[in-house]
Amino acid sequence: SCKVFFAKDPLKIVRAQGQYMFDEKGEKYLDCINNVAHVGHSHPYVVKAATKQMELLNTNSRFLHDNLVQYAQRLTATLPEKLSVCYFVNSGSEANDLALRLARQYHGHQDVITLE
């Protein structure tokens, strides 16, 4: 069920910077797979912001915190009025699960059709 990308000669990536990843031998690879294309690996602004947040509080969004409300307000201010509710989740799986639960609650149906 899970396909290995490099079954014959797997890469051992030890660090990354910007759009590149580096293996144990120092060989440089352009990262076209991971979800970092929008800011790159080890982006100084992102590292600084993450460090600042982790120094204050390092948890998920199940607990209330003013930053969640402030972020939701800033985010929804950029969107059309109909898009005025935010749900913060940890991953794509959680987002899909929440979407299914919301749809089931709204429509009252339990059936789902999926395409491969």
N, C-alpha and C positions, 0 to 999 in steps of 0.2 A: 504493500500500500504506500510505502514511502520510498521514493526513488532517490538514490544518492547521485549528486551531480557529478562527482569525480570518482567513480568506482575503481578505476584502474590505478590512478595516481592521485590520491586525495591531497588537497591543499591544507596546510596547517597555517592559518592566518594568526599572527601574533599581535598586530597593531594596525591602526588605520588613522589616516589624516586626510581631511578634505574628501575628495572623491576617490581616493586610493586606499587599497588594503595592501599589507606587506606580509609575506610569508616568513618562515623561520630562517630562510637564507637571504632575506633582504630583497627578494624579487618583488617588484611593484605590479599591482593589478588594478585596473579600472573597475570600480564597484558599480555594476549595472543591475545588481540583484536586490540588495538590502533596501530598506525603507528610509534611507538617509539622503536621497538625491536632492531634496529641497534645501538642505543646509550643509550636508557633508558630515563626515566623521570628525569628532573632536573640535567642532566649531567653537571658538573662544566665547562668543556671546551666549551660546546654548549651555556650555559648561559652566560659565559664570552664573547664569540664571538658575540652573539646576542645583549648583552648589549652594547658592543663597537660599533656595527653597528648602533643601535638605538640612541646612543649618537651623532652620526655623521649625520645620515639621516634615517628616517623611512618612506619608501614609497614603492610602487611596481615597477615593471620593465618597466612601460610605459615611464619613463623619462630617459634620457641618464645620465650615470655616469661611470667614469673610472673603477670602481670596476666590473661592468658588463662585460666590454671588457676584463679586466684582467682575470676574472674567466672563461670566454668563451675560452680564449687562453690557460689557464692552463688545462681546461677540454679537449679541442680538441687535445691537445698535447699528451694525453694518448690514443687516438682513432685512428683507421685506417684513412688514408687520405680522403677517400670518406665521412667520417662522420666529416665534417669540418664546419658545420653550427649549431648554437645553437638557440633555441627558448625558452625563459624563460617565463613560465606561472605560475599561482598561484595555480592551482589545476588540478586534473584529468579531471574534466569537461572541463576546459579551454584547456587542452591538446587534448582531444577528439574533441572539436569544431575546434581547429586549424588544426588538422590532416584531418578532413573532408573538411575544406575550402581549404587546400593545395591540396588535392587529386582532388577536384572539379575543381580547377583552372588549375591543370596540365593536367587532362584528358578531361576537358570540359563536363563531365557528372554530372548530379544532383542526380541520383538514388543511393540508399544505401540499402544494404541487411544486416539485423541484425539477430542474433540467440539468443534465450532466453536460 
